[in-house]
């Protein structure tokens, strides 16, 4: 006689997957549990989580983080503009200083050219002064000429008794004096002229000094 009843061994003989369904109405923390949509189970939800573990996460900076990022970007842009402005200002300052130097050099060169053209006239006036031939209205004219030259920084130099300096004097004659301790100017043949520190013409003098 055969029987259709199956024993415990027969019921568990087939390898069927085991699914666990959480039917609790509340979460372990005591909060009401939301109902899952029809047709959805724990296995499908787990599979979706495994497929995209970063789903639902928002990496865009918001709130204070977004404000900090915007502030850093603005500070970086401001620093770049400041650096460009400082470079432009330094370039302009260098250009201005170079232009001023060029202008001053051109002015001095112009005064030097005028002085070189007037040297023969100035030498004649100086010789007349030394010989006492400069009198009357010519004295006033000579003084006005010297004042005009001084306005442009032109200086006449060279006097008897000053120490001889080869940088500013040109010795045309030399006399020996055994008692002299250094070379000095004993006669000015033609005075020297300079503009500031630049010598346009050295003073031509006679020198007396030791052997």
C-alpha positions as CSV (number, residue, x, y, z in Angstrom):
1,X,0.0,0.0,0.0
2,X,1.3,3.3,-1.0
3,X,1.0,6.6,0.8
4,X,1.0,10.2,-0.5
5,X,2.2,11.7,2.8
6,X,5.7,13.1,2.8
7,X,8.1,13.0,5.7
8,X,10.2,15.7,7.2
9,X,13.2,14.6,5.1
10,X,11.2,14.8,2.0
11,X,9.9,18.4,2.7
12,X,13.4,19.7,3.2
13,X,15.0,17.8,0.4
14,X,14.6,20.6,-2.2
15,X,17.1,23.6,-1.9
16,X,14.7,26.5,-1.7
17,X,16.0,30.1,-1.0
18,X,15.0,31.4,2.3
19,X,13.5,35.0,2.4
20,X,12.9,36.9,5.6
21,X,10.2,39.5,5.7
22,X,10.2,42.1,8.4
23,X,6.5,42.6,9.3
24,X,7.0,44.7,12.4
25,X,5.0,47.9,12.4
26,X,7.6,49.9,14.2
27,X,11.4,50.3,13.9
28,X,13.7,49.2,16.6
29,X,14.0,52.8,17.7
30,X,10.2,52.9,18.3
31,X,9.3,55.0,15.2
32,X,6.4,54.0,13.0
33,X,7.6,52.0,10.0
34,X,6.6,53.2,6.6
35,X,4.8,50.7,4.5
36,X,6.6,49.3,1.5
37,X,5.0,49.6,-1.9
38,X,3.3,46.6,-3.3
39,X,5.5,44.2,-5.1
40,X,8.6,45.4,-3.3
41,X,10.4,43.2,-0.8
42,X,13.5,43.4,1.3
43,X,15.5,41.5,-1.2
44,X,14.8,44.0,-4.1
45,X,15.6,47.0,-1.8
46,X,18.8,45.4,-0.8
47,X,19.7,44.7,-4.4
48,X,19.1,48.4,-5.3
49,X,21.3,49.5,-2.4
50,X,24.1,47.2,-3.5
51,X,23.9,48.4,-7.2
52,X,24.3,52.1,-6.3
53,X,25.6,52.6,-2.7
54,X,26.0,56.4,-3.3
55,X,22.4,56.9,-4.6
56,X,20.6,59.7,-2.9
57,X,23.8,61.4,-1.6
58,X,24.2,65.1,-2.4
59,X,27.9,66.2,-2.8
60,X,27.1,69.7,-3.9
61,X,28.2,72.3,-1.2
62,X,25.3,73.9,0.4
63,X,24.8,76.3,3.3
64,X,28.0,77.4,5.0
65,X,30.2,75.1,2.8
66,X,28.9,76.8,-0.3
67,X,29.5,80.2,1.1
68,X,33.1,79.3,2.0
69,X,33.8,78.0,-1.5
70,X,32.4,81.2,-3.0
71,X,34.4,83.3,-0.6
72,X,37.7,81.5,-1.5
73,X,37.0,81.9,-5.2
74,X,36.3,85.6,-4.7
75,X,39.5,86.0,-2.6
76,X,41.6,84.2,-5.3
77,X,40.2,86.4,-8.0
78,X,40.8,89.6,-6.0
79,X,44.4,88.5,-5.3
80,X,45.0,88.0,-9.0
81,X,43.6,91.4,-9.8
82,X,45.7,93.0,-7.1
83,X,48.9,91.3,-8.4
84,X,48.2,92.6,-11.9
85,X,47.5,96.1,-10.6
86,X,50.8,96.1,-8.6
87,X,52.8,94.9,-11.7
88,X,51.2,97.6,-13.8
89,X,51.9,100.3,-11.2
90,X,55.6,99.2,-10.9
91,X,55.9,99.3,-14.7
92,X,54.4,102.8,-14.8
93,X,56.7,104.0,-12.0
94,X,59.8,102.7,-13.8
95,X,58.6,104.3,-17.1
96,X,58.0,107.6,-15.3
97,X,61.4,107.6,-13.5
98,X,63.2,106.7,-16.8
99,X,61.4,109.6,-18.6
100,X,62.4,112.0,-15.8
101,X,66.0,110.9,-16.1
102,X,65.9,111.3,-19.9
103,X,64.4,114.7,-19.6
104,X,67.0,115.9,-17.1
105,X,69.8,114.5,-19.3
106,X,68.4,116.3,-22.3
107,X,68.1,119.5,-20.4
108,X,71.7,119.3,-19.1
109,X,72.9,118.5,-22.6
110,X,71.1,121.6,-24.0
111,X,72.7,123.8,-21.3
112,X,76.1,122.3,-21.9
113,X,75.8,123.0,-25.7
114,X,74.8,126.7,-25.0
115,X,77.7,127.1,-22.5
116,X,80.2,125.6,-25.0
117,X,79.1,128.2,-27.6
118,X,79.4,131.1,-25.1
119,X,82.9,130.1,-23.8
120,X,84.8,132.4,-26.1
121,X,82.6,135.4,-25.1
122,X,82.9,134.5,-21.4
123,X,86.7,134.3,-21.7
124,X,86.9,137.7,-23.3
125,X,84.8,139.2,-20.5
126,X,87.0,137.5,-17.9
127,X,90.2,138.9,-19.5
128,X,88.8,142.4,-19.6
129,X,87.8,142.0,-15.9
130,X,91.4,140.9,-14.9
131,X,93.0,143.8,-16.8
132,X,90.6,146.4,-15.4
133,X,89.1,147.1,-18.8
134,X,85.6,146.2,-17.8
135,X,83.9,149.3,-16.6
136,X,80.8,151.4,-17.0
137,X,77.6,149.6,-18.2
138,X,79.6,146.5,-19.2
139,X,80.1,145.7,-15.5
140,X,76.3,145.4,-15.0
141,X,76.0,143.4,-18.2
142,X,78.7,141.0,-17.0
143,X,77.0,140.5,-13.6
144,X,73.6,139.9,-15.3
145,X,75.2,137.3,-17.5
146,X,76.8,135.5,-14.5
147,X,73.4,135.5,-12.8
148,X,71.7,134.1,-15.8
149,X,74.2,131.3,-16.1
150,X,73.8,130.5,-12.4
151,X,70.0,129.9,-12.9
152,X,70.9,127.0,-15.1
153,X,73.3,125.5,-12.6
154,X,76.5,126.8,-14.4
155,X,79.4,127.5,-12.1
156,X,82.6,129.3,-12.9
157,X,85.6,128.1,-10.8
158,X,89.3,128.4,-10.4
159,X,91.1,130.9,-8.1
160,X,94.7,131.6,-7.1
161,X,95.8,129.7,-4.0
162,X,93.6,126.6,-4.3
163,X,95.2,123.2,-4.3
164,X,95.8,121.7,-7.7
165,X,93.3,118.9,-8.6
166,X,93.9,117.2,-12.0
167,X,90.3,116.2,-12.1
168,X,89.1,119.9,-12.4
169,X,92.4,121.7,-13.4
170,X,94.5,121.7,-16.5
171,X,98.1,122.7,-15.7
172,X,99.5,124.7,-18.6
173,X,102.6,125.8,-16.7
174,X,104.5,124.4,-13.7
175,X,106.9,126.3,-11.4
176,X,109.1,124.7,-8.8
177,X,109.2,126.0,-5.2
178,X,111.5,124.0,-2.8
179,X,109.6,125.3,0.1
180,X,106.2,124.2,-1.2
181,X,104.6,121.1,0.3
182,X,101.9,120.6,-2.4
183,X,101.0,121.9,-5.8
184,X,98.8,125.0,-5.8
185,X,97.4,127.3,-8.4
186,X,99.4,130.6,-8.7
187,X,97.7,131.9,-11.8
188,X,94.3,131.3,-13.6
189,X,94.7,131.5,-17.3
190,X,91.1,130.6,-18.2
191,X,88.5,129.8,-15.5
192,X,86.8,126.4,-15.5
193,X,83.0,125.8,-15.9
194,X,80.9,123.0,-14.7
195,X,77.2,122.1,-14.4
196,X,76.6,120.4,-11.1
197,X,79.3,117.8,-10.8
198,X,80.0,117.6,-14.5
199,X,83.1,119.6,-15.7
200,X,82.4,121.2,-19.1
201,X,85.9,122.7,-19.3
202,X,88.7,122.3,-16.8
203,X,90.3,125.5,-15.4
204,X,93.5,126.2,-17.2
205,X,96.1,127.3,-14.7
206,X,99.7,127.7,-13.8
207,X,100.9,125.6,-10.9
208,X,103.7,126.0,-8.4
209,X,104.9,123.2,-6.2
210,X,107.7,120.9,-5.1
211,X,109.9,119.1,-7.5
